[in-house]
Amino acid sequence: MSAGEEMKPVSEVRELLRELMLGREDPDGFFCMCLSLLGDTDTRRHFLDLIKPLSSDYEHLHSQLTTVFLEYFSKDEADELELALTLSLYETKQIEPEDRLQNSDHQHHVPRCYKTYTDVQAKSSDADESVVPENQPIAKCTLDTEVHKTRNAIKHINEDKVSKSLKRRLRKKQHLLKNPSRPQPVLLWFRRDLRMWDNPALIGCLELGAPVIPVFLWNAVEEEGPGVTAATGGASKYWLHQALVSLKRSLEECGSHLVTLKAEPSSLIALQGLMDETGAASVVATALYEPWLKERDDALWETLEKRGVTCHIYHSYCLRDPYTVSTRGVGLRGIGSVSHFMSCCQQNPAGGLGSPLDAPTALPSPSAWPQECPLDDLELARMPRRKDGTEIDWAVDIRKTWDFSEDGAHTHLEAFLRDGVYRYEKESCRADAPNTSSISPYLHFGQLSARQVLWAARGARCKSPKFQRKLAWRDLAYWQISLFPELPWESLRPPYKALRWSSDRVHLKAWQRGHTGYPLVDAAMRQLWQTGWMNNYMRHVVASFLIAYLHFPWQEGYRWFQDTLVDADVAIDAMMWQNGGMCGLDHWNFVMHPVDAALTCDPCGTFVRQWCPELKALPDDLIHKPWKCPASMLRRAGVVLGGSYPERIIIDLEERRAQSLQDVALVRRHFRHFVDQRSGCDLVPVPSRLVQDALGSMEDVVKHEKNGFLLPVITRMEFKYQSEDPDRQDNPYSAVLKGYVSRKRDETVTFLNERDFTASVMCESAQRRERLERDGCLLEGLPRPTASRGGARRTQTRDPYSKVPGGVAVPRK
């Protein structure tokens, strides 16, 4: 560290000192800020020198600060500090007139734990016979003489005071931080905010002006919650372990330490034990929004507050607290879409977002740390073992792929905003190029805050509205799970629970392992298994294949994603899988084709060659459908279908897709009471919270005798059409996306076709006019009109400098 960096905290302390002298800061707060900026070691070394200017004109402040300073340290440091303090007072006052030193108005400001300078002079007058002339500056003595005088002064301190001080320090050692003369420590409960930058809970601890004890508690049963949430999958727990290792390192650089504990039998009992051991009187944490965790936290905060514990809860995990979002003034029509959610937030705004906070340079530490268990004992990164006892390290590729630290999070975000954001608007679907940010695991574990990401995106050279909109999707997911706690395991649309789903476990295992015989699906599933991640477009591809073509319920895909994704998020995964599985609040008007979708996301086969290397020798136009390759081509490429690469587990995709549509039409006709007869939309039971918000406008809500209030929600057009006649095969609203090579190419083709069509119409109009003129001349016996020079052109001559949308130049022919 450079000298300038070392002096920066000292300069900040001096600025605070000016605030103290102006009355804008109190002594206790000033001392705590010194501890935060300088740390314990530098505070011991520099604090006395920094407050020396106060001893002349602000002796009462100087006295209070020295008292707090002495009481902060333990018994074994007190004698040395008292000696240094006495010398500091002497050096400060050695140029003052003697009559001022003897002024009684200043004596009551001196701390009561040691004598004033005049007392020291009186006590040492017998040993030193030299007389100081009246109204003359005091001559400077040698250091040895003053040390001797100071030691004599300290020895003559009132014995009763020394006895009380000694008893107080002994009591402090016995009860650790329970001494009322020192601020009681604060427990900083890290959960899903594992960062130093922009952490309101961390800064809130410093504002309390007390020692901070960072803790992490783990209780797998509480994290899992009720039902089949699959909240704690293997890949996400491994990331959590590595993120805690990084957080420990960051806290140690600030002079602090992360205490890890197995919260058994519950987090409440673990917290109570920590408070009994440390004497903490406050708990600071960041709110969690999963319904079962919020219910646990509410009961926990209530119990602690009954014990007199102060609980400070910060809402920084999402941009908006989902439990405060209201539909009042917006209505319920369109609920489930991100547009409706954003309208609700705009119509019912909360407090300002604020700007990101800096990371603290130091944290005040307690005099003693509580007992803890090693991080490995939490078993977050436990690996399975074979029968011979050897370990199966399934996370080796995950470690190679990711940087689990907070610095790695900022690196990913900065790299995206420098490069990928320029292609994100139109090419975020590409699997063969780094056009996405890949920051989802950092957001999930709080190594990046949503506010940091939004501020960075708004401040980038290229501002992508689509990227910023993704943060709204994230908040929407937490709003939905706050409304529907059963979202992770139960379908929201009752009719679709009766669909006939496949029970072929062989097909399910093939999908999970990436052995379906469809290269695009297999490449995505292999990427998921090896790295714990895939981009959003590929998640749509594999979800559509599992539900629309293999006919498995969405819960199977949700559970697999929760176990294998490093960014596994219950709220987001449940919402997306419900929507993709036709059971959520929003019906997507698309289904990804497992072959034709490659034209959009992997037109040259680069992605497939990376994750399915056995197919890398096939040509670009056939790599996504190897079953169409001639046998000679397969032999030259070294591909053996059913050997080196699996055969397709299903053959007729169109038939499977048609069967899925028929099943949906049948259940919708069977459960007519869950279909709105006016609009054809599905009806979903409305939570009481939404009913209360919508009391002002009930026209969107349908009353049902058995199911309470039912709400029409977004429904796919092809389902409405198919329900009218389930046997029809020609559905004009087919949701299957065939894919495209490039939006830029499509825009160019559309522009050229439109221009050529206009030119063609103009040409045909001119020819028709010439024919009418010629026929009119023949009828009247007049000579035929003169033919124009040259034949009519279909298209105009192209200007070599003309441009078409997308920046594609049109050359001159």
Secondary structure, 3 states (H helix, E strand, C coil): CCHHHHHHHHHHHHHHHHHHHCCCCCHHHHHHHHHHHHHHHHHHHHHHHHCCCHHHHCHHHHHHHHHHHHHHCCHHHHHHHHHHHHHHHHHHHCCCCHHHHCCHHHHCCCCCCCCCHHHHHHHCCCCCCCCCCCCCCCCCCCHHHHHHHHHHHHHCCCHHHHHHHHHHHHHHHHHCCCCCCCCCCEEEEECCCCCCCCCHHHHHHHHCCCCEEEEEEECHHHHHCCCCCCCCCHHHHHHHHHHHHHHHHHHHHCCCCCEEEECCCCHHHHHHHHHHHHCCCEEEEECCCCHHHHHHHHHHHHHHHHCCCEEEEECCCCCCCHHHCCCCCCCCCCCCCHHHHHHHHHHCCCCCCCCCCCCCCCCCCCCCCCCCCCHHHHCCCCCCECCCCCECCCCHHHHHHCCCCHHHHHHHHHHHHHHHHHHHHHHCCCCCCCCCCCCHHHHHCCCCCHHHHHHHHHHCCCCCHHHHHHHHHHHHHHHHHHHCCCCCCCCCCHHHHHCCCCCCHHHHHHHHHCCCCCHHHHHHHHHHHHHCCCCHHHHHHHHHHHHHHCCCCHHHHHHHHHHHCCCCCHHHHHHHHHHHCCCCCCCCCCEECCCCCHHHHCCCCHHHHHHCHHHCCCCCCCCCCHHHCCHHHHHHHCCCECCCECCCCCCCHHHHHHHHHHHHHHHHHHCHHHECCCCCCEEEECCHHHHHHCCCCHHHCEEECCCEEEEECCCCHHHHHHHHCCCCCCCCCCCEECCCCCHHHHHHHHHHHHHHHHHHHHHHHHHHHHHHHHHHHHHHCCCCCCCCCCCCCCCCCCCCCCEECCCEECCCC
